[in-house]
Each structure stands twice: as structure tokens, then as C-alpha cells.
Amino acid sequence: MSPSEQSPSRTGNVELLDVNEEVLAALLNLALTDAIADEVTPPLGATSGWNDERISWFRDYHRAAAAGLNSPAGQKSWAVSVGGRVAGSIRLKRTGTTPPGVASLETGLWLGRSFRGRGIGREALRLVRAVAVGTGATVLQAETTAGNTAAQALLRSAGAELAGDGVSRAVTARIHLR
Ligand SMILES: CC(C)(COP(=O)(O)OP(=O)(O)OC[C@H]1O[C@@H](n2cnc3c(N)ncnc32)[C@H](O)[C@@H]1OP(=O)(O)O)[C@@H](O)C(=O)NCCC(=O)NCCS
């Protein structure tokens, strides 16, 4: 793990916490009680909403990502903490070099419903952007959908260029880091 990933990141009362087992339990509790499963995990299992498969994926994902961007998983996740309360999660993932020579990272985040609309997403993205810059990445990407007004507004507010693919409802956001 690089020093920039290790150092505690904070602006105001928003802080990124490494995901240890205690933080993971708090994150899972928040996800189950204050977020929709589709906002937090891929579609998994035979039933809609939260199910055993999604909960297993959630635990496995955060445990693997705890090893950091330079691990085989090439991912790092944090809990977003506000005034000491776990409010959501944000992540970074290596995406290789596309186009060649452009080091690119992907980000994604979710907050508990009761923490949305208070500038917390903006601060969390600002913190993760600083981590991305510290890795030498030149582009930070995020994927969202045409219907996700909040995510698009957040990403635009962070300076992203948004583009649809003209076929699906997928929207790709690119933030140039230098
Ligand atoms: C997307 C999400 C992280 C935004 O976080 P947030 O803390 O609510 O956003 P903020 O309060 O920091 O607002 C950031 C900007 O987006 C705007 N915004 C936030 N929610 C909005 C909404 N529902 N409709 C329109 N604009 C919205 C704010 O006005 C602000 O704009 P500004 O900087 O120009 O003033 C949050 O809504 C969420 O967790 N959603 C579910 C998961 C998800 O969709 N994740 C995105 C994956 S990329």
C-alpha cells in the first residue's frame, strides 16, 4: 500500500477510514438499513433486494480491497465517516492505461439515504481525487446511468465531462487530474 493510501484523509468533518472488520460491520449495517441493494452491490442471487449472495459479495469485496491499489485486486475501498459516524463508502480501482500512456483510475461511491444532499459526497470525492493524484493517475473515471441525477450532478460539480454511449443508459464521467 502506498503512503498516499495509508495516510488518513479528511476535509472538515468528512474523513476516509480504512475498512477493518469493525468498520466493515458498521458499513454493512448502514447498507442494509439505509441503502438499496442495487446502489451498493451488483445484482446477485435469485431474489431482488438484499439477500445472502449480496451480503457475501459486500464482505468479500471490502476485505479484498483492504489490500490496496497495488494488490492483485488493484482496488481500495474506504468508509466515508462524518463526525465519527459511518455514512457510506467510496472506492478506487485501477483500470489500466486507456489510451496508452494515460493512467486511469475508476471511482464509485454510495451514501446512506440519511446522509445524502449535505455535501458529503462532494467532500468524499474531493478526498479520493487527492489520493488518485498521489498515485500519478491522470484521469479519474466513474460510471453511472442516465437516470441518476444525483450522481451526474455530483460528478459535474467535481469537474467531470459526462458522455453517454448512445446505446445503453450508461454514462461515463471523466475527471482530468492534470
Ligand atoms: C450520488 C451521491 C453519492 C451524491 O452524494 P451527496 O452527498 O448526496 O451529494 P452532495 O450533497 O455532495 O451534492 C453534490 C452536488 O450534487 C447535487 N445533487 C446531489 N443530489 C442531487 C439530486 N438528488 N438532484 C440534483 N442534484 C443533486 C448537489 O446540489 C451538489 O451540486 P453543487 O456542487 O453544484 O452544489 C448520493 O446521492 C448516493 O449515495 N446515491 C446512491 C448511490 C449512487 O448513485 N452512487 C453514484 C455512483 S457513481
The ligand as a Tripos MOL2 file, in Angstrom:
@<TRIPOS>MOLECULE
LIG
   48    50     1     0     0
SMALL
NO_CHARGES

@<TRIPOS>ATOM
      1 C1        -24.6820   10.1840   -5.6890 C.3       1 LIG1
      2 C2        -24.4560   10.5010   -4.1970 C.3       1 LIG1
      3 C3        -23.1730    9.8320   -3.7300 C.3       1 LIG1
      4 C4        -24.3430   12.0340   -4.0530 C.3       1 LIG1
      5 O1        -23.8460   12.3510   -2.7660 O.3       1 LIG1
      6 P1        -24.4280   13.5900   -1.9210 P.3       1 LIG1
      7 O2        -23.6510   13.7310   -0.6820 O.co2     1 LIG1
      8 O3        -25.8960   13.4170   -1.7790 O.co2     1 LIG1
      9 O4        -24.1480   14.8250   -2.9020 O.3       1 LIG1
     10 P2        -23.7430   16.2830   -2.4330 P.3       1 LIG1
     11 O5        -24.7100   16.7270   -1.3750 O.co2     1 LIG1
     12 O6        -22.3020   16.3310   -2.1000 O.co2     1 LIG1
     13 O7        -24.0380   17.1240   -3.7420 O.3       1 LIG1
     14 C5        -23.0620   17.2460   -4.7720 C.3       1 LIG1
     15 C6        -23.6990   18.0250   -5.9100 C.3       1 LIG1
     16 O8        -24.7420   17.2420   -6.5000 O.3       1 LIG1
     17 C7        -26.0060   17.9150   -6.3880 C.3       1 LIG1
     18 N1        -27.0140   16.9120   -6.0330 N.ar      1 LIG1
     19 C8        -26.9440   16.0000   -5.0340 C.ar      1 LIG1
     20 N2        -28.0590   15.2540   -5.0200 N.ar      1 LIG1
     21 C9        -28.8470   15.7270   -6.0270 C.ar      1 LIG1
     22 C10       -30.1270   15.3420   -6.5200 C.ar      1 LIG1
     23 N3        -30.8310   14.3190   -5.9610 N.pl3     1 LIG1
     24 N4        -30.6270   16.0180   -7.5790 N.ar      1 LIG1
     25 C11       -29.9260   17.0300   -8.1630 C.ar      1 LIG1
     26 N5        -28.6940   17.4240   -7.7490 N.ar      1 LIG1
     27 C12       -28.1750   16.7730   -6.6810 C.ar      1 LIG1
     28 C13       -25.8290   18.9440   -5.2900 C.3       1 LIG1
     29 O9        -26.6960   20.0390   -5.4550 O.3       1 LIG1
     30 C14       -24.3680   19.3280   -5.4620 C.3       1 LIG1
     31 O10       -24.2450   20.2280   -6.5570 O.3       1 LIG1
     32 P3        -23.2900   21.5320   -6.4210 P.3       1 LIG1
     33 O11       -21.9150   21.0300   -6.0330 O.co2     1 LIG1
     34 O12       -23.3280   22.1180   -7.7960 O.co2     1 LIG1
     35 O13       -23.8910   22.3810   -5.3590 O.co2     1 LIG1
     36 C15       -25.6690   10.0000   -3.3290 C.3       1 LIG1
     37 O14       -26.8640   10.5560   -3.8380 O.3       1 LIG1
     38 C16       -25.7990    8.4850   -3.3050 C.2       1 LIG1
     39 O15       -25.1710    7.8330   -2.4790 O.2       1 LIG1
     40 N6        -26.6370    7.8970   -4.2070 N.am      1 LIG1
     41 C17       -26.8310    6.4530   -4.2990 C.3       1 LIG1
     42 C18       -25.6210    5.7310   -4.8740 C.3       1 LIG1
     43 C19       -25.1710    6.3040   -6.2120 C.2       1 LIG1
     44 O16       -25.9730    6.6340   -7.0680 O.2       1 LIG1
     45 N7        -23.8500    6.4280   -6.3790 N.am      1 LIG1
     46 C20       -23.2370    7.0410   -7.5540 C.3       1 LIG1
     47 C21       -22.3910    6.0790   -8.3060 C.3       1 LIG1
     48 S1        -21.2620    6.9550   -9.4040 S.3       1 LIG1
@<TRIPOS>BOND
     1     1     2 1
     2     2     3 1
     3     2     4 1
     4     2    36 1
     5     4     5 1
     6     5     6 1
     7     6     7 2
     8     6     8 1
     9     6     9 1
    10     9    10 1
    11    10    11 2
    12    10    12 1
    13    10    13 1
    14    13    14 1
    15    14    15 1
    16    15    16 1
    17    15    30 1
    18    16    17 1
    19    17    18 1
    20    17    28 1
    21    18    19 ar
    22    18    27 ar
    23    19    20 ar
    24    20    21 ar
    25    21    22 ar
    26    21    27 ar
    27    22    23 1
    28    22    24 ar
    29    24    25 ar
    30    25    26 ar
    31    26    27 ar
    32    28    29 1
    33    28    30 1
    34    30    31 1
    35    31    32 1
    36    32    33 2
    37    32    34 1
    38    32    35 1
    39    36    37 1
    40    36    38 1
    41    38    39 2
    42    38    40 1
    43    40    41 1
    44    41    42 1
    45    42    43 1
    46    43    44 2
    47    43    45 1
    48    45    46 1
    49    46    47 1
    50    47    48 1
@<TRIPOS>SUBSTRUCTURE
     1 LIG1         1 GROUP 0 **** ****
